Amino acid sequence: MPLDRGRTGPDNGAMRRGLLAVLACAAAVAFPAAGALGSAGSKPLAQRLARALAVPHVPVAGSAAVAVDLTTGSAVFERHAGLALAPASNEKLAVTYAALAALGPDYQIETDVLGQGELVGTTWRGPLVLQGHGDPTLSHLDLRVLARQVRTAGIRKVAGSVLGDESYFDSRRTAPGWKPSFYINESAPLSALTVDRTWFHDHHSRVPAAAAAALFKDALRAQGVAVTGRATRGTAGTDTQQLADVLSPPLAQIARFMDRESDNFTAELLLKQLGAVNGAVGTTAGGAAAVRTELTEAGIPVAGVRIVDGSGLSPLDRLTARAIVGMLRAAWEDPTIKVPFVSALAVAGRSGTLKDRMRGPPARGVVLGKTGTTSLASALSGFVRQRYVFSVLQNGNPVSSFWARRAQDRFATVLATQ
């Protein structure tokens, strides 16, 4: 029935405008405007990355981020790239790069049994020395292997002590700047000779070398080798005979565990290992100097970089987003260390410290990274597909780890959509 234009009733013009509005809404649902397509295809990549970082409780002035296109080498995003910030566990990336570059992925750490004295019949007259060289993986199972080798050498009795020699490193159990609560809670006591990460009789031993000697004495007895002397800390003399040895897994495997699980103890021992490779006693300061040397020789920008420990627990550490991206790119471009370096990183939604982050597409399985979290710092750096390398560092006093991680995950996810 046609509308009666001459009588009072519905406003025909209003109805037409309403109908057009409904049609417009329907069209908008079916064919969204360019600006409504989700920031992905319409806005510049740098703008989307900046928006991803915009979260509350994370000061912009204390944050930095860099993303570089690996195919062109050009930066697609930079914010405060040269700002020196506390890196938290992103510090381990520097240790990983330096260790793989200086020692090689196949490098193994040796633990020896040395005899001081002589073998008379089946009795070793003199002490046996368990000498460590900083293997963070040394376990009671390795001690069984060593004890078995001692027995195979014809020894059935040791007329002397069992000494634990940790002199390859200094005796400092922590690193500079650590809070007292970090000792044992965040890292087992540091030593060149640790067994089961210093776990001894249901606690972490504060005298790792002596504990290792006691465990080795038990292992000898279990293999049928009697020991008359006590087990204690000591140092091997110059006149010794090697009786047994075991090797750690290759460095590539050690680095994979360290980075994926963000293990502080392993990072600190590897740093001291770097300080000992030239014949010096392994110290944290010596290792830090070695890391800086490796970074410099690789052309990685070290302005603003301060290496104080290996784990990133120290609030004295400083890295820049530019330096971290430089490390990642240097590793990516080095055919010798590329595979072990990249394989050491956690995988979004699948492994390590990223197992419960970015669990859905497009980031799941394609973002590889190293996380970092302390009360003062939060970080995520790594690779996206085989296209981008990135680093996000955020500091605060304290920094909100929840919001910082949200910004990091959104930043990586934007790169994963490309």
C-alpha positions as CSV (number, residue, x, y, z in Angstrom):
1,M,0.0,0.0,0.0
2,P,1.5,3.4,-1.0
3,L,2.1,5.9,1.6
4,D,-0.4,8.7,2.0
5,R,1.7,11.8,1.6
6,G,-1.2,14.1,2.6
7,R,-1.7,12.9,6.1
8,T,0.2,12.8,9.3
9,G,2.3,9.6,9.6
10,P,5.8,8.3,9.3
11,D,8.4,10.8,8.0
12,N,9.1,9.4,4.6
13,G,12.5,11.2,4.4
14,A,13.5,9.9,7.8
15,M,12.6,6.3,6.8
16,R,14.7,6.7,3.7
17,R,17.6,8.0,5.7
18,G,17.2,5.1,8.2
19,L,17.1,2.6,5.4
20,L,20.3,4.0,3.9
21,A,22.0,3.8,7.3
22,V,21.0,0.1,7.6
23,L,22.4,-0.6,4.1
24,A,25.5,1.3,4.9
25,C,26.1,-0.7,8.0
26,A,25.5,-4.0,6.1
27,A,28.0,-2.9,3.5
28,A,30.5,-2.0,6.2
29,V,30.2,-5.5,7.6
30,A,30.6,-7.1,4.3
31,F,33.2,-4.7,2.9
32,P,35.0,-3.0,5.8
33,A,36.7,0.3,5.1
34,A,40.5,0.3,4.7
35,G,41.0,1.9,8.1
36,A,38.9,-0.8,9.8
37,L,40.8,-3.8,8.4
38,G,42.8,-4.3,11.5
39,S,45.9,-2.4,11.4
40,A,47.5,-5.0,9.2
41,G,47.5,-4.0,5.6
42,S,46.6,-0.4,5.9
43,K,48.9,1.3,8.3
44,P,52.7,1.4,7.8
45,L,54.6,-1.3,9.6
46,A,56.5,1.1,11.9
47,Q,53.2,2.7,13.0
48,R,51.8,-0.8,13.9
49,L,54.9,-1.7,15.8
50,A,54.7,1.6,17.7
51,R,51.1,0.9,18.6
52,A,52.0,-2.6,19.8
53,L,54.4,-1.1,22.3
54,A,51.8,1.3,23.7
55,V,50.9,-0.2,27.1
56,P,50.4,1.3,30.5
57,H,52.9,0.9,33.4
58,V,55.9,0.7,31.0
59,P,57.7,4.0,30.7
60,V,58.5,5.0,27.1
61,A,61.5,6.9,28.3
62,G,62.9,3.6,29.8
63,S,62.1,1.5,26.7
64,A,63.9,0.7,23.5
65,A,63.1,-1.4,20.5
66,V,64.7,-2.2,17.1
67,A,63.5,-4.4,14.3
68,V,65.5,-5.1,11.2
69,D,64.6,-6.8,7.9
70,L,67.1,-9.6,7.4
71,T,66.6,-9.6,3.7
72,T,67.5,-6.0,3.1
73,G,69.4,-5.1,6.3
74,S,67.3,-2.0,6.8
75,A,65.7,-1.0,10.1
76,V,61.9,-1.1,9.9
77,F,61.5,0.3,13.5
78,E,63.8,2.1,15.9
79,R,63.1,3.7,19.3
80,H,65.9,4.7,21.6
81,A,68.1,2.1,19.8
82,G,71.3,3.3,21.6
83,L,69.8,3.7,25.1
84,A,71.8,1.7,27.7
85,L,69.3,-0.4,29.7
86,A,69.4,-3.3,32.1
87,P,68.8,-6.3,29.9
88,A,67.7,-9.0,32.5
89,S,68.4,-12.4,30.9
90,N,69.0,-11.0,27.5
91,E,72.5,-10.7,28.9
92,K,72.8,-14.4,28.1
93,L,72.7,-13.6,24.4
94,A,76.0,-11.9,24.7
95,V,77.5,-14.9,26.6
96,T,76.0,-17.3,24.0
97,Y,77.5,-15.4,21.1
98,A,80.9,-14.9,22.7
99,A,81.2,-18.5,23.8
100,L,80.1,-20.0,20.4
101,A,82.5,-17.6,18.6
102,A,85.5,-18.0,20.9
103,L,85.2,-21.7,21.8
104,G,83.1,-23.2,19.0
105,P,79.8,-25.2,19.1
106,D,81.7,-28.5,19.6
107,Y,83.7,-27.4,22.6
108,Q,83.6,-29.7,25.6
109,I,84.6,-29.1,29.2
110,E,86.8,-31.8,30.8
111,T,86.8,-33.1,34.3
112,D,89.8,-35.1,35.4
113,V,91.0,-37.5,38.0
114,L,94.6,-37.0,38.8
115,G,96.8,-39.2,40.9
116,Q,99.6,-37.8,43.1
117,G,101.9,-40.5,44.3
118,E,102.3,-44.0,42.7
119,L,100.6,-47.3,42.2
120,V,102.0,-50.1,44.3
121,G,100.3,-53.4,43.3
122,T,96.6,-52.4,43.4
123,T,97.0,-49.6,45.9
124,W,97.4,-46.0,45.0
125,R,99.7,-44.4,47.6
126,G,98.8,-40.8,47.7
127,P,95.8,-38.6,47.1
128,L,93.4,-38.7,44.2
129,V,92.4,-35.3,42.8
130,L,89.0,-34.6,41.2
131,Q,89.8,-31.6,39.1
132,G,87.0,-29.5,37.6
133,H,87.1,-27.1,34.7
134,G,83.7,-25.5,35.0
135,D,81.4,-28.1,33.6
136,P,77.8,-27.0,34.7
137,T,76.4,-30.4,33.7
138,L,78.7,-32.6,35.8
139,S,76.6,-35.2,37.7
140,H,76.9,-38.2,40.0
141,L,76.5,-40.3,36.9
142,D,79.8,-38.9,35.6
143,L,81.4,-39.6,38.9
144,R,80.5,-43.3,38.4
145,V,82.2,-43.3,35.0
146,L,85.3,-41.7,36.5
147,A,85.3,-44.2,39.4
148,R,84.9,-47.1,36.9
149,Q,87.9,-45.8,35.0
150,V,90.0,-45.7,38.2
151,R,89.2,-49.3,38.9
152,T,90.0,-50.2,35.3
153,A,93.4,-48.7,35.8
154,G,94.0,-51.5,38.3
155,I,93.4,-49.5,41.5
156,R,91.5,-51.3,44.3
157,K,92.6,-49.1,47.2
158,V,93.5,-45.4,47.7
159,A,95.9,-44.9,50.6
160,G,95.3,-41.2,50.8
161,S,92.7,-38.5,50.5
162,V,90.3,-37.5,47.8
163,L,90.7,-33.9,46.9
164,G,88.2,-31.6,45.1
165,D,90.2,-29.1,43.0
166,E,88.2,-26.0,41.9
167,S,91.3,-23.8,41.2
168,Y,90.5,-23.4,37.5
169,F,88.1,-20.6,38.6
170,D,88.2,-18.2,41.4
171,S,86.3,-19.0,44.6
172,R,83.7,-16.3,44.4
173,R,80.2,-17.9,44.6
174,T,78.2,-15.0,43.2
175,A,78.6,-12.2,40.7
176,P,78.9,-8.4,41.3
177,G,75.8,-6.5,42.1
178,W,73.7,-9.5,43.1
179,K,71.1,-9.2,45.9
180,P,71.9,-11.6,48.8
181,S,68.7,-13.5,48.0
182,F,70.0,-14.4,44.5
183,Y,72.6,-16.7,46.1
184,I,71.2,-20.2,45.8
185,N,67.6,-19.0,45.1
186,E,68.5,-17.8,41.6
187,S,71.8,-19.6,41.0
188,A,73.7,-22.4,42.7
189,P,77.1,-21.5,44.2
190,L,79.6,-20.9,41.5
191,S,82.7,-23.1,41.3
192,A,84.9,-24.8,38.7
193,L,83.9,-28.1,40.3
194,T,80.2,-28.7,41.0
195,V,78.3,-32.0,40.9
196,D,74.6,-32.1,40.4
197,R,74.6,-28.3,40.4
198,T,76.0,-28.4,44.0
199,W,73.1,-30.5,45.3
200,F,74.5,-32.6,48.2
201,H,72.6,-34.5,50.9
202,D,69.3,-32.7,50.2
203,H,70.7,-29.2,50.0
204,H,72.9,-26.9,47.9
205,S,76.4,-27.1,49.3
206,R,78.2,-23.9,50.0
207,V,81.5,-25.7,49.6
208,P,81.0,-27.3,46.2
209,A,84.5,-28.8,45.7
210,A,84.5,-30.5,49.1
211,A,81.0,-31.9,48.4
212,A,82.2,-33.1,44.9
213,A,85.1,-34.9,46.6
214,A,82.8,-36.6,49.1
215,L,80.5,-37.8,46.3
216,F,83.5,-39.1,44.3
217,K,84.7,-41.0,47.3
218,D,81.3,-42.6,47.6
219,A,81.4,-43.4,43.9
220,L,84.9,-45.1,44.3
221,R,83.6,-47.2,47.1
222,A,80.6,-48.2,45.1
223,Q,83.0,-49.5,42.4
224,G,85.0,-51.5,44.9
225,V,87.8,-49.0,45.4
226,A,88.5,-48.5,49.1
227,V,89.6,-45.1,50.3
228,T,91.4,-44.6,53.6
229,G,91.7,-40.8,53.7
230,R,89.1,-38.1,53.9
231,A,87.4,-36.1,51.2
232,T,88.1,-32.4,51.2
233,R,88.9,-29.4,49.0
234,G,92.4,-29.3,47.7
235,T,94.7,-28.4,44.7
236,A,96.6,-30.7,42.5
237,G,100.3,-30.5,42.6
238,T,102.6,-30.3,39.6
239,D,103.7,-33.9,39.6
240,T,100.4,-35.8,38.8
241,Q,99.3,-38.6,36.6
242,Q,96.0,-38.6,34.8
243,L,93.9,-41.6,35.7
244,A,90.4,-40.8,34.3
245,D,88.4,-38.1,32.6
246,V,84.9,-37.3,31.3
247,L,83.7,-34.6,28.9
248,S,80.7,-32.4,29.0
249,P,78.1,-32.3,26.2
250,P,79.1,-30.0,23.4
251,L,78.8,-26.3,24.0
252,A,75.9,-26.1,21.5
253,Q,73.8,-28.3,23.8
254,I,74.8,-26.4,26.9
255,A,73.9,-23.1,25.3
256,R,70.5,-24.5,24.2
257,F,69.6,-25.5,27.8
258,M,70.9,-22.2,29.1
259,D,68.9,-19.9,26.8
260,R,65.7,-21.9,26.4
261,E,65.4,-22.3,30.2
262,S,67.2,-19.0,31.0
263,D,69.5,-20.8,33.4
264,N,71.6,-18.4,35.5
265,F,74.0,-20.9,36.9
266,T,75.1,-22.2,33.5
267,A,75.5,-18.6,32.2
268,E,77.8,-17.7,35.0
269,L,80.0,-20.7,34.6
270,L,80.3,-20.1,30.9
271,L,81.3,-16.6,31.5
272,K,84.1,-17.7,33.8
273,Q,85.0,-20.3,31.2
274,L,85.6,-17.5,28.8
275,G,87.8,-15.8,31.3
276,A,89.9,-19.0,31.7
277,V,90.6,-19.9,28.1
278,N,93.9,-18.0,27.9
279,G,95.4,-19.7,30.9
280,A,94.2,-17.2,33.5
281,V,92.1,-18.2,36.5
282,G,88.5,-18.0,35.4
283,T,86.8,-14.9,36.9
284,T,83.6,-13.1,36.1
285,A,85.5,-9.9,35.2
286,G,87.8,-11.9,32.9
287,G,84.9,-13.5,31.2
288,A,83.2,-10.1,30.8
289,A,86.3,-8.7,29.2
290,A,86.4,-11.6,26.8
291,V,82.7,-11.1,25.8
292,R,83.3,-7.4,25.1
293,T,86.3,-8.4,23.0
294,E,84.3,-10.8,20.9
295,L,81.5,-8.3,20.4
296,T,84.0,-5.6,19.3
297,E,85.8,-7.9,16.9
298,A,82.5,-8.8,15.3
299,G,81.7,-5.2,14.6
300,I,78.8,-5.2,17.1
301,P,78.2,-1.6,18.5
302,V,79.3,-1.6,22.1
303,A,78.6,2.0,23.0
304,G,76.6,1.9,26.2
305,V,77.3,-1.9,26.8
306,R,78.5,-3.0,30.2
307,I,79.0,-6.7,30.9
308,V,79.1,-7.3,34.6
309,D,77.8,-10.9,35.0
310,G,76.6,-13.7,32.6
311,S,73.0,-14.2,33.7
312,G,71.7,-10.6,33.7
313,L,70.8,-10.8,37.4
314,S,73.1,-7.9,38.2
315,P,71.4,-4.5,38.0
316,L,74.8,-3.1,36.8
317,D,74.5,-4.8,33.4
318,R,73.7,-2.6,30.4
319,L,72.9,-3.5,26.8
320,T,71.3,-1.5,24.0
321,A,68.7,-2.8,21.6
322,R,71.1,-1.9,18.8
323,A,73.8,-4.1,20.3
324,I,71.5,-7.0,20.9
325,V,70.2,-6.9,17.3
326,G,73.9,-6.6,16.2
327,M,74.7,-9.8,18.1
328,L,71.7,-11.6,16.6
329,R,72.6,-10.5,13.1
330,A,76.3,-11.4,13.6
331,A,75.3,-14.9,14.7
332,W,72.8,-15.2,11.8
333,E,75.5,-14.3,9.2
334,D,78.2,-16.7,10.7
335,P,77.7,-20.1,9.2
336,T,79.7,-21.7,12.0
337,I,77.5,-20.6,14.8
338,K,74.2,-19.7,13.1
339,V,72.4,-23.1,13.7
340,P,73.5,-23.6,17.3
341,F,72.8,-20.0,18.2
342,V,69.3,-19.9,16.7
343,S,68.5,-23.4,18.0
344,A,69.3,-22.2,21.5
345,L,66.3,-19.8,21.5
346,A,62.9,-20.6,22.9
347,V,60.1,-21.0,20.4
348,A,56.8,-19.2,20.8
349,G,54.0,-21.4,22.1
350,R,56.3,-24.5,22.1
351,S,59.4,-24.5,24.2
352,G,61.4,-23.0,27.0
353,T,60.4,-19.6,28.5
354,L,58.1,-18.9,25.5
355,K,56.1,-22.1,25.8
356,D,53.2,-20.3,27.3
357,R,53.4,-17.1,25.3
358,M,52.1,-16.4,21.8
359,R,50.4,-19.8,21.7
360,G,48.3,-19.0,18.6
361,P,48.9,-18.0,15.1
362,P,50.6,-16.1,13.5
363,A,53.3,-16.0,16.1
364,R,53.3,-19.6,17.4
365,G,56.2,-21.5,16.1
366,V,57.7,-18.7,14.1
367,V,58.9,-16.3,16.8
368,L,62.2,-17.5,18.3
369,G,63.5,-15.5,21.2
370,K,65.3,-15.0,24.5
371,T,63.2,-13.6,27.3
372,G,64.4,-11.6,30.3
373,T,62.6,-10.7,33.5
374,T,63.7,-9.0,36.7
375,S,61.9,-6.5,38.9
376,L,63.7,-3.7,37.0
377,A,63.8,-5.0,33.5
378,S,61.9,-7.0,30.9
379,A,63.1,-8.0,27.5
380,L,62.4,-10.1,24.4
381,S,64.8,-10.4,21.5
382,G,65.1,-12.8,18.6
383,F,63.9,-13.7,15.1
384,V,60.6,-13.8,13.3
385,R,60.4,-16.4,10.6
386,Q,63.6,-15.9,8.6
387,R,62.7,-12.4,7.9
388,Y,63.1,-10.1,10.9
389,V,65.5,-9.7,13.8
390,F,64.3,-7.7,16.8
391,S,64.9,-6.5,20.3
392,V,62.6,-5.0,22.9
393,L,64.1,-3.8,26.2
394,Q,62.0,-2.2,28.9
395,N,63.1,-0.8,32.3
396,G,61.1,0.6,35.3
397,N,61.3,0.9,39.0
398,P,59.7,-1.6,39.0
399,V,58.6,-2.5,35.5
400,S,55.3,-4.2,35.1
401,S,56.2,-7.6,33.7
402,F,52.6,-8.3,32.7
403,W,52.3,-5.2,30.5
404,A,55.9,-5.4,29.3
405,R,55.4,-8.9,28.0
406,R,52.1,-8.0,26.4
407,A,53.9,-5.2,24.5
408,Q,56.7,-7.6,23.5
409,D,54.3,-10.3,22.3
410,R,52.3,-7.8,20.3
411,F,55.4,-6.4,18.7
412,A,56.6,-9.8,17.6
413,T,53.2,-10.8,16.5
414,V,53.0,-7.7,14.2
415,L,56.2,-8.8,12.6
416,A,54.9,-12.4,12.2
417,T,51.9,-11.0,10.2
418,Q,54.2,-9.7,7.5
